[in-house]
Every structure is written in structure tokens, then in C-alpha cells.
């Protein structure tokens, strides 16, 4: 159970820290070719805009899948999600322990309660209206009623007139704004976005990044964006991570993820 894998947090004395990953390794092998991703330290704080930048094949999406708790590391010293507890206290959910127990029910509960996800294409369901797409995370949380939150976010993001439309009637930028809203509506601690500007032009891409920046600062939501476009996010990101690739042998490639800006 998730509760049995939690403990009083004794790591870095930072009341704003919500994700603390230490010495994570993921090894993938195919056809005798090995790719090793190493993440010595990865931390996210409340309301922080974090960018993960790098070219194709460096391990950006692999790391994001582990942050989303849908891919298990090969090895990890610590993977703590620090969440509010009773009163003003906090507790750390030991995700490592849940992986070791293969406790998919607890991992799914964490994904529902604390994480939001935005895909490259938005990932809206074509047979649902905009409003039904936005409400989907609330339905999965069983009985959560947040209509006021939906209306407030829609007004803030300029999409309140689109509720009755199906996704194929929307522009690329509108679909991404709806996808961001859907990821945001259940008020997660962290939103993970995988190349969220890949399907739009540069002007719309900047508007989408500005939306994420607004959500981080105005709502205190932490944003982790994966992108190959360093220039797009460097002016708004609080923290940037990038990758250093090295050929260990003819069959082994290692990628090390580390902070770009200290």
C-alpha cells in the first residue's frame, strides 16, 4: 500500500521540495546494443518550471516516463515524492519501494492524485467534447466535483467558448491549451509535458510555454517540460537539465542527465 511506503521526509531541508531523485539508472538493450541513462540527482520544487532539453535519442522521454511512474528504473537509490500530510506536515512517498513490490494500484493512485500529463499531440479523445475531455481526470478520481476550477481555468486560458466542440474543430494551439487544462483540472502537484509544442508553429509554441509558465507561478503547480528546443524555454525555466552522451564501447552508449544552470 502507498501508506506503508511513506515516511517522514529527512532529506534536504527545503519545504518547497516535492520530488527528490537520487542516483537513478535505466538500462535498455535491443539487438545487443545497450543504452544506459544515468541521473545522479533530479529535484523539483513547488511552482518550479523545469526544462529537460536534448536531441533525439539522449533519453528525454525515458526520463519523463519514469517521472510519470509508467517505466521502472533499473536501479535507483532514492525516488521520493514529498506530499502534504495532516495539518502543515509533509510525508515522502517512497516510490522505489512501490516499484520493488510491483504495487501498481498504489502507483496508479499517485498518478491520479499528484501527476498531470500532456502529450505531443494533446491526446484528446476525438469522440468527447472539449468539456468532457477536460473532466476526464475528475471522473477517474471518482466523484470529484470541480466545475468552478474548470470555469476559472478556461477563462484564464481563453478557451471558455469551446466547451461544446469536438477536438477536430480546434486549432493545434487550442487543442494543446485544452490538453493543459485537462492535465491541470484535478490540481496535481506536477504536470509533465512531452514535447508539447512539437505540432504547432513558433508563435503558438511560445504561447503554450507562456501558459505553462503562468500555471507554475499563479497556481503553484510544478511543470516539467521535455523539449529539443532550448531557446524556447531558457527565458522562463527556473531549472534546466541536459544530457551528455558518450560511447563506452561499440555496443554501449551512456547518457548522463545533469543540471545545465547549476
C-alpha positions as CSV (number, residue, x, y, z in Angstrom):
1,X,0.0,0.0,0.0
2,X,1.1,3.6,-0.7
3,X,0.7,4.5,3.0
4,X,3.1,1.8,4.1
5,X,5.7,3.1,1.6
6,X,5.6,6.6,3.1
7,X,7.8,8.1,5.8
8,X,8.7,11.4,7.4
9,X,10.9,13.2,5.0
10,X,14.5,13.5,6.2
11,X,16.3,14.7,3.0
12,X,17.2,18.2,2.1
13,X,15.7,20.7,4.4
14,X,13.7,22.5,1.8
15,X,10.0,22.9,2.5
16,X,9.3,23.6,-1.2
17,X,10.9,20.3,-2.4
18,X,8.3,17.9,-3.9
19,X,10.4,15.4,-5.9
20,X,13.8,14.1,-4.9
21,X,15.5,11.5,-7.1
22,X,19.0,10.2,-6.4
23,X,21.3,8.0,-8.5
24,X,18.8,6.7,-11.0
25,X,19.8,4.4,-13.8
26,X,17.8,2.9,-16.6
27,X,19.4,0.3,-19.0
28,X,17.8,-0.6,-22.2
29,X,19.1,-3.3,-24.6
30,X,18.0,-4.3,-28.1
31,X,19.8,-6.5,-30.6
32,X,23.0,-6.5,-28.5
33,X,23.1,-2.6,-28.4
34,X,22.9,-1.1,-24.9
35,X,21.7,2.4,-23.9
36,X,22.3,3.5,-20.3
37,X,20.7,6.6,-18.8
38,X,22.1,7.9,-15.6
39,X,20.5,10.7,-13.5
40,X,22.7,11.4,-10.5
41,X,20.3,14.0,-9.0
42,X,16.9,15.3,-10.1
43,X,14.9,17.7,-7.9
44,X,11.7,19.6,-8.5
45,X,10.3,22.3,-6.2
46,X,6.8,23.6,-5.8
47,X,5.8,26.1,-8.5
48,X,9.1,25.5,-10.4
49,X,9.3,25.4,-14.2
50,X,11.8,22.7,-15.1
51,X,13.0,22.1,-18.6
52,X,14.6,18.8,-19.9
53,X,16.4,19.6,-23.1
54,X,18.4,17.4,-25.6
55,X,18.4,15.9,-29.0
56,X,16.6,12.8,-30.1
57,X,18.0,9.6,-28.6
58,X,19.5,11.1,-25.4
59,X,16.9,9.7,-23.0
60,X,14.4,12.6,-22.5
61,X,11.3,10.6,-23.0
62,X,12.7,7.7,-21.0
63,X,13.2,10.0,-18.0
64,X,9.8,11.5,-18.4
65,X,8.2,8.0,-18.4
66,X,10.0,7.3,-15.1
67,X,8.8,10.6,-13.7
68,X,5.3,9.6,-14.8
69,X,5.7,6.3,-12.9
70,X,4.9,4.2,-16.1
71,X,8.5,3.0,-16.5
72,X,10.6,1.4,-13.8
73,X,14.3,2.3,-13.3
74,X,16.9,-0.5,-13.5
75,X,18.4,0.9,-10.3
76,X,17.7,3.8,-8.1
77,X,19.0,4.9,-4.6
78,X,16.0,7.2,-3.9
79,X,12.8,8.3,-5.5
80,X,10.7,10.3,-3.1
81,X,7.6,12.3,-3.9
82,X,7.0,14.7,-1.0
83,X,3.3,15.4,-0.5
84,X,1.2,17.4,2.0
85,X,0.0,15.4,5.1
86,X,-2.1,16.2,8.1
87,X,-2.0,19.9,9.0
88,X,1.1,21.6,7.9
89,X,3.3,18.5,7.9
90,X,4.6,16.6,4.9
91,X,5.4,12.9,4.1
92,X,7.5,11.3,1.5
93,X,6.1,8.5,-0.7
94,X,8.9,6.1,-1.3
95,X,8.3,5.2,-5.0
96,X,11.2,2.8,-5.0
97,X,9.5,0.6,-2.5
98,X,6.3,0.6,-4.5
99,X,8.3,-0.5,-7.7
100,X,10.0,-3.2,-5.7
101,X,6.6,-4.5,-4.6
102,X,5.1,-4.2,-8.1
103,X,2.3,-2.3,-6.4
104,X,0.6,-1.0,-9.5
105,X,-2.5,0.0,-7.5
106,X,-0.5,2.4,-5.3
107,X,1.4,3.8,-8.3
108,X,-1.9,4.4,-10.2
109,X,-3.2,6.2,-7.2
110,X,-0.2,8.5,-7.2
111,X,-0.6,9.2,-10.9
112,X,-4.3,10.1,-10.4
113,X,-3.7,12.3,-7.3
114,X,-0.5,14.1,-7.9
115,X,0.5,14.0,-11.6
116,X,-0.8,15.5,-14.8
117,X,0.5,14.6,-18.3
118,X,0.4,16.5,-21.6
119,X,1.3,14.6,-24.8
120,X,2.9,16.0,-28.0
121,X,-0.4,15.9,-29.9
122,X,-2.5,16.8,-26.9
123,X,-4.0,13.3,-26.7
124,X,-7.7,14.5,-26.6
125,X,-10.3,11.8,-27.2
126,X,-12.0,12.6,-30.5
127,X,-15.4,11.3,-29.5
128,X,-15.7,13.5,-26.5
129,X,-16.4,17.2,-26.4
130,X,-13.9,19.7,-25.1
131,X,-15.7,19.8,-21.7
132,X,-15.9,16.0,-21.5
133,X,-12.2,15.7,-22.2
134,X,-11.3,18.3,-19.5
135,X,-13.5,16.5,-17.0
136,X,-12.0,13.0,-17.6
137,X,-9.4,13.2,-14.8
138,X,-12.2,14.2,-12.4
139,X,-14.2,11.1,-13.4
140,X,-11.2,8.9,-12.8
141,X,-10.9,10.4,-9.3
142,X,-14.5,9.2,-8.5
143,X,-16.9,11.9,-7.6
144,X,-14.6,14.9,-7.5
145,X,-16.6,18.0,-8.4
146,X,-14.5,20.9,-9.6
147,X,-16.7,22.7,-12.1
148,X,-15.6,26.1,-10.6
149,X,-12.0,25.1,-11.2
150,X,-12.8,24.3,-14.9
151,X,-14.5,27.5,-15.5
152,X,-11.8,29.6,-13.8
153,X,-9.0,27.9,-15.8
154,X,-11.0,28.1,-19.1
155,X,-11.5,31.8,-18.6
156,X,-7.8,32.3,-17.7
157,X,-6.6,30.4,-20.8
158,X,-9.2,31.9,-23.2
159,X,-11.0,28.6,-24.1
160,X,-14.3,29.1,-22.3
161,X,-16.2,29.3,-25.6
162,X,-15.0,25.9,-26.8
163,X,-16.7,23.5,-24.3
164,X,-19.2,22.0,-26.8
165,X,-16.8,21.4,-29.7
166,X,-15.1,18.2,-30.6
167,X,-11.3,18.2,-30.8
168,X,-11.1,18.1,-34.7
169,X,-12.8,21.5,-34.8
170,X,-10.0,23.1,-32.9
171,X,-6.6,24.5,-34.0
172,X,-3.4,22.9,-32.8
173,X,-2.8,25.6,-30.2
174,X,-6.4,25.3,-28.9
175,X,-6.0,21.5,-28.6
176,X,-2.8,22.0,-26.6
177,X,-4.5,24.5,-24.3
178,X,-7.3,22.1,-23.7
179,X,-4.8,19.3,-23.0
180,X,-3.0,21.5,-20.5
181,X,-6.4,22.2,-18.8
182,X,-7.2,18.5,-18.6
183,X,-3.8,17.9,-17.0
184,X,-4.4,20.7,-14.6
185,X,-8.1,20.4,-13.6
186,X,-7.6,17.8,-10.8
187,X,-5.0,20.2,-9.3
188,X,-1.9,17.9,-9.5
189,X,1.4,18.8,-7.8
190,X,3.4,18.2,-11.1
191,X,2.5,18.5,-14.8
192,X,4.7,16.5,-17.1
193,X,4.8,17.6,-20.8
194,X,6.4,15.6,-23.6
195,X,7.4,18.0,-26.5
196,X,4.1,19.9,-26.1
197,X,4.9,22.4,-28.8
198,X,6.0,19.8,-31.5
199,X,2.8,20.1,-33.5
200,X,2.4,23.9,-33.6
201,X,4.2,26.8,-35.2
202,X,6.7,29.0,-33.3
203,X,4.2,31.7,-32.3
204,X,1.8,29.1,-30.9
205,X,4.7,27.3,-29.3
206,X,5.7,30.4,-27.4
207,X,2.1,30.9,-26.3
208,X,1.9,27.3,-24.9
209,X,5.2,27.8,-23.0
210,X,3.8,31.1,-21.6
211,X,0.7,29.2,-20.5
212,X,2.8,26.7,-18.6
213,X,4.9,29.4,-17.0
214,X,1.7,31.2,-15.9
215,X,0.4,28.0,-14.3
216,X,3.6,27.4,-12.4
217,X,3.7,30.9,-11.0
218,X,0.0,31.6,-10.5
219,X,-1.2,28.2,-9.2
220,X,2.0,26.8,-7.6
221,X,2.0,23.8,-9.9
222,X,5.4,22.4,-10.8
223,X,5.9,22.0,-14.6
224,X,8.4,19.6,-16.2
225,X,8.7,20.1,-20.0
226,X,10.7,17.9,-22.3
227,X,11.9,19.7,-25.5
228,X,14.7,19.7,-28.0
229,X,14.2,23.5,-28.4
230,X,16.5,25.1,-25.7
231,X,15.8,28.6,-26.8
232,X,12.0,28.2,-26.4
233,X,12.2,27.7,-22.7
234,X,15.5,29.2,-21.5
235,X,14.0,32.6,-20.7
236,X,11.2,31.1,-18.4
237,X,12.7,28.0,-16.9
238,X,13.8,28.0,-13.3
239,X,15.9,24.9,-13.9
240,X,17.3,23.3,-17.0
241,X,18.6,19.7,-17.3
242,X,20.5,18.4,-20.3
243,X,22.4,15.3,-21.4
244,X,26.0,14.4,-22.1
245,X,26.3,11.4,-24.4
246,X,29.4,9.1,-24.5
247,X,30.3,5.9,-26.3
248,X,31.5,3.5,-23.7
249,X,32.1,0.8,-26.4
250,X,31.0,-0.2,-29.8
251,X,27.7,-1.5,-28.3
252,X,27.2,0.6,-25.2
253,X,26.1,4.3,-25.1
254,X,25.8,6.2,-21.9
255,X,23.7,9.4,-21.4
256,X,24.1,11.4,-18.2
257,X,21.4,13.9,-17.2
258,X,22.6,16.9,-15.2
259,X,21.6,20.5,-14.4
260,X,22.5,23.0,-17.1
261,X,22.4,26.0,-14.9
262,X,23.9,25.0,-11.7
